[in-house]
Amino acid sequence: MSYALNEVEATSKRAARGAGYDWGLAEEAAKATRWLCAQGLDGAAVLAGLLEAGFAAELSRHLPRSLDGDWQSQAPLCPLGTGAALSDCAAQLRDAPRTIGPVAQPAMILPFAAMAARQLGTCVTVEGEGFQAVTDGAGLQCEGVLPEAAALLTIRAAGIVSNPKPGRTRAEPEEAAWAALNQFAHKTYAPATEESRLLGAGAGLSDND
């Protein structure tokens, strides 16, 4: 089944919030998921895998300890928080590549690399074992298979997008991933009360009363 990118973005935002991320990172997650889907990747599956890892509960353990030098950690890095930091530090890529790892769901780093590419006005390459992805900010060229986890990623301001993936206007997420996002999203809805049911469009009322 296919979904409009607006629907994917809205569902992803609520799902990330339902998983425990603050609204700021939830919005970043939503935009990133939409961008992946627009590139023809299953962004919903990537986000679902990340949310199921439960990093939001102890997010500080899954962020770079320092933004100086390489970003490495014993615990897997969360690509949302790490990606947001990458966008903030995009200018540093002009001076030297950035090595980060280990990283969960490295595909989620790509939208932030695209944001860095737009800021720098140049392509940004993200490379890990078995894959290489290059983005100019709008398009994406990817070789190899994006894994669920990467021991190490190298990100540099370089590369050429000569054969970008075809853009998409709708997403076709795998059924299980879409269901998982909706399950997380439902946690953001307040439970119905008797008062709210009575205030609803006729809810709680009967024509026979």
C-alpha positions in Angstrom: 0.0 0.0 0.0 1.3 3.5 -0.8 1.0 6.6 1.3 1.5 10.3 0.6 4.8 11.7 1.8 2.9 14.2 4.0 1.2 11.3 5.8 4.5 9.5 6.2 6.0 12.7 7.7 3.1 13.2 10.1 3.0 9.6 11.3 6.8 9.5 11.7 6.7 12.6 13.9 4.1 11.2 16.2 5.9 7.8 16.2 9.2 9.3 17.2 7.5 11.3 20.0 5.6 8.2 21.1 9.0 6.4 21.4 10.3 9.0 23.8 12.1 11.6 21.6 11.4 15.3 22.3 9.3 17.1 19.7 12.4 18.7 18.2 14.1 15.4 17.4 10.7 13.9 16.5 10.4 16.6 13.8 13.9 15.9 12.6 13.0 12.2 12.4 9.8 13.0 10.4 11.7 15.1 7.8 14.5 12.5 7.5 12.0 9.7 7.0 10.2 11.6 4.4 13.5 12.4 2.6 14.5 8.7 2.5 11.1 7.8 1.1 11.4 10.5 -1.5 14.7 8.8 -2.6 13.0 5.5 -3.0 14.2 4.0 0.2 12.0 2.5 2.9 12.4 5.3 5.4 9.5 3.9 7.5 11.4 0.6 8.0 14.6 2.5 8.9 12.7 4.7 11.5 10.8 1.7 12.9 14.0 -0.2 13.4 15.5 2.8 15.2 12.5 3.4 17.5 12.4 -0.3 18.4 16.0 0.0 19.6 14.8 2.2 22.5 17.6 4.7 22.4 15.3 7.6 23.4 15.1 6.2 27.0 18.8 6.9 27.6 19.6 9.2 24.7 22.7 10.7 26.3 24.4 7.3 26.1 23.9 7.3 22.3 25.2 10.7 21.4 28.8 11.7 20.6 30.7 12.5 23.8 32.5 15.4 22.1 32.0 17.2 18.8 35.7 17.6 18.4 37.6 15.1 16.2 36.0 11.8 15.4 32.7 10.8 17.0 33.1 7.4 18.4 31.3 5.7 21.3 31.0 2.3 23.0 27.3 2.4 22.8 25.7 2.6 19.3 25.1 6.2 18.2 21.6 7.3 17.6 21.5 8.7 14.0 18.9 11.3 14.9 20.9 13.1 17.6 24.2 12.4 15.7 22.7 13.5 12.4 21.4 16.8 14.0 24.9 17.4 15.3 26.4 16.7 11.9 24.1 19.4 10.4 25.3 21.8 13.1 28.9 21.0 12.4 28.7 20.8 8.6 31.3 23.5 8.0 33.9 21.3 9.7 33.6 18.8 6.8 35.4 21.4 4.6 38.6 20.9 6.7 38.6 17.1 7.2 36.4 14.0 6.9 34.5 13.0 10.0 34.6 9.4 11.3 31.7 8.2 13.5 30.7 4.9 14.9 29.3 2.6 15.7 26.0 3.9 14.3 22.5 2.3 14.4 20.5 2.5 11.2 23.1 4.4 9.2 20.6 5.1 6.4 19.1 7.7 8.8 22.3 9.7 8.6 21.8 10.3 4.9 19.1 13.0 5.2 21.4 14.9 7.5 24.3 14.5 5.1 22.0 16.0 2.5 21.3 18.9 4.8 25.0 19.4 5.2 25.5 19.2 1.4 22.9 22.0 0.9 24.7 24.2 3.5 28.1 23.6 2.0 27.0 23.8 -1.7 28.8 20.6 -2.5 28.3 16.8 -2.4 28.7 14.9 0.8 29.7 11.2 0.8 28.8 8.7 3.5 30.8 5.5 3.4 30.7 2.4 5.5 31.6 -1.3 5.0 29.8 -2.5 1.9 28.2 0.7 0.8 28.8 4.2 -0.3 26.2 7.0 -0.6 26.6 10.4 -2.2 24.1 13.2 -2.0 24.1 16.7 -3.4 21.3 17.7 -1.0 18.4 16.9 -3.4 19.3 13.6 -4.9 21.0 10.4 -3.7 23.3 7.9 -5.4 23.9 4.7 -3.4 26.0 1.7 -4.1 25.9 -1.4 -2.0 23.5 -2.4 0.7 22.7 -0.1 3.6 23.0 -2.2 6.8 21.0 -2.0 10.0 24.2 -1.0 11.9 27.6 0.2 10.9 30.8 -0.2 13.0 32.2 2.9 11.4 31.1 5.6 8.9 33.3 8.1 7.1 31.6 11.4 6.1 33.4 13.8 3.8 32.6 16.8 1.6 33.3 15.2 -1.8 31.8 13.1 -4.5 29.6 13.3 -7.6 25.9 12.4 -8.0 26.0 11.1 -11.6 23.2 8.5 -11.4 20.7 9.5 -8.6 18.0 7.2 -7.5 14.6 8.0 -9.1 12.6 10.4 -7.0 9.3 9.3 -5.5 6.1 11.2 -4.6 4.6 8.4 -2.6 6.0 5.9 -0.1 5.4 2.2 -0.1 6.6 1.0 3.4 6.7 -2.6 4.3 3.5 -3.5 6.2 5.2 -4.5 9.5 7.2 -1.2 9.6 4.2 0.9 9.0 2.2 -0.9 11.7 5.1 -0.4 14.1 5.2 3.4 13.5 1.4 3.6 14.0 1.8 1.7 17.3 4.4 4.2 18.5 2.3 7.1 17.2 -0.8 6.0 19.2 1.1 6.5 22.4 0.9 10.3 21.8 -2.9 10.2 21.9 -4.6 11.0 25.2 -7.0 8.3 26.3 -10.7 9.2 25.8 -12.6 10.3 28.8 -16.4 10.3 29.3 -16.3 14.1 29.0 -14.3 14.0 25.7 -16.7 11.4 24.3 -19.7 13.5 25.1 -18.0 16.5 23.5 -17.3 14.6 20.4 -19.5 14.7 17.3 -22.5 13.0 18.9 -20.3 10.5 20.7 -21.9 9.2 23.8 -25.3 10.5 22.8 -28.2 8.6 21.3 -31.2 9.7 19.3 -33.3 7.3 21.5 -32.5 9.2 24.7 
